[in-house]
Amino acid sequence: MFEIYVNDSFTLAALGFTSGVYVMTLTNGQNTDTVTVNIGGAAPVAPAAPVPSLGSWAMILLAALLGFLGMGFSSSRSKR
């Protein structure tokens, strides 16, 4: 359908395009897509997702352990 050509030796700004951010919305019936082209600026960087700390992992594991122990205790009590 589309062919993508990547060349690291030039930029769109070097080809004579005006610097700026251009947003184009394409609509075909019920389908809508948005294309954003950033010419001459730095690429946007997505913020990093936070990583749980060691204390958070310990609480998660403790909760899972207590949950499994509770299910086991409940299961053993129901068999009597």
N, C-alpha and C positions, 0 to 999 in steps of 0.2 A: 504494500500500500504506500508507505513512505520510506524513503531512504535517508538515513542520517549520515552526514559527513562531518567528521571531527578533524580539525587541523589546529595544532597548538601554536603554529607560527604566525597567526594573525588574529585580530579581534574585529568585531563589527565596527568599533569606533575607528580602527585603523583603515577600514574600507570606506570611510566617509559618512557613516551613519551618525546622526545627531545623538549625543549622549542623553540618557534618560531612561525611565522605566515606562514601557508600553504594555498595556493590558488590552487584549482582544477577547471578546466573548463571541463564541461560535454557537449558533443555534440551528438545529436540524430537527424540525418537528418537536418532539418532547425532550430530546437530548440537548443539553447545554454543556459546553466545555469552555474553560478559560485558559488562555495562553498568556504568560507574562514573560516579556523579554527585557532584560536589564543590559543596557549598552553603556559601557565605560565605567561602571561602578563595580564594587565588590559584590560577590555573590552573597545572598543572605545566608546566615548560619542559624540552623535550628538550635534552640537551647537544649542542653544535655539533660536527659532524664535523671532525676535524683536516684542515687544508689542507697538502699537501706543500710543503716549502720549495723555494727555487730550486735548491739543491744536489741535492735529491732528484730534481727534474725533469731536471737535467743528467745524473745517473746513469742515469735511465730512458732518456733519449734516447741516451746513449752505448751502453748495453746493446743497444738496438734497432738502432743503426747497426752495431755489431760483429756482431750476429746476421745482419743483411742482407749485410754484407760476407762473412761466413763462408759463407752459403748461396751467394752468387755465386761465391766462390772454389771451393767444392766442386762447383758445377755446371760451372764452366769446366774443372776438372781431370778430371771424369768424361767430358767430350766428346772428350778426346784419345785 
